[in-house]
């Protein structure tokens, strides 16, 4: 499924609604609860899905925010990307595309055997 981007009229409406100031608000964007960023968007603007597209967030003005690049980066790195990565890992595991890896080469499934007195030997 491809990502659904905001259309030009929707982006225009979000920018007008913001009044030229960053709409990022609260912990979702790395700010204190209830605090709005209000950075000037004249130096750059990103249109962010509040509820990400990959979990059903529609590209509508109600689900969008005009944010500064700093707030956009924080939400992407600390919220969206970890959730998307975990979703992909779980999906791949359920489809049989990802196998559980041994955490240590001397584990039961590995080709090395740890000796009680120390050292290792190949099985």
Buried (B, 14 or more C-beta within 10 A) or exposed (E): EEEEEBEEEBBEBBBEEBEEBBBBBEEBBBBEEEEBBBBEBEEEBBBBBBEBBBEEBEBEBEBBBBBBBBBBBBBBEEBBEEEBEEEEEEEEEEEEEEEEEEEEEBEEEBEEEBEEEEEEEEE
